[in-house]
Amino acid sequence: MREPISHGNATTGEQHDVTLVYPRQAEFADGKLSILAPIGATLLGLRAQKPRVISICRKQRV
C-alpha cells in the first residue's frame, strides 16, 4: 500500500499508475485509489511483479 501500481486496459492498451490509500486519502483525479473500492481491494490482494488479468464489468450510463 502507498506504492505506485501500474495497471492497464487490455482492450485499449491504456496504462495508468495509481496508489492504493485509505478511503479518506482517496482522490481518483490524483491517482489515489481507495483500498475499499472494488478494484482497489482486488489490486491490494495481488502479488507484486505478477501480471494478472482482471475482468471488470461496467454499468453503462444512459
N, C-alpha and C positions, 0 to 999 in steps of 0.2 A: 504494500500500500504506500501511497505517496511517491511512487516512482513512475515515470512515464511508461505507458504501454502503447505500442503501435498496433493498430488493427486496421483491417481493410475490408472493402466490399468486393467480393469475388465477381459479382456481376459487372460492376462499373470500373473496377480496378482502382478506385479511390483509396488513398491511405490517410489515416488520421492518427494523431497522438492524443491520448487522454491520460489524466492522472486520477486514480481512484482516491476519493476522500470521504470523510464523514458527511452526512447529509447537510449539516449547517454550512459546510465549506463548499458545497457543490455549486458550480456556475458553469453550465454547459457551454456557453459562449466563450469562456476562457479555457475550455478543455478540461474542466474539473467535473468528474462524474461520480455521483453518489454510489457508495457500495451497496445501498439498499435499492437502487434502480435495478430492474431485471437484468440488463446487460452488465451492470457493474458487479452484481453478485456472481454472475456467470464468469466474468473475467477474473474476479478475485479467486475463484476456485481452480483456475488453470495453473499448470506449472510453467515456470519461465522457460523460454527457449524451446518450447514445444508447440509447433504450429497446430492449430485446431480449426475445424470448420464448424461454425455455429449457425444454425438456421433460425432466423428471426422473422416472425410474422408481423406484418404491419397492417394496421387498420387504415383504410383509405378515408380521407376526409372529403365530405361532399359539400 
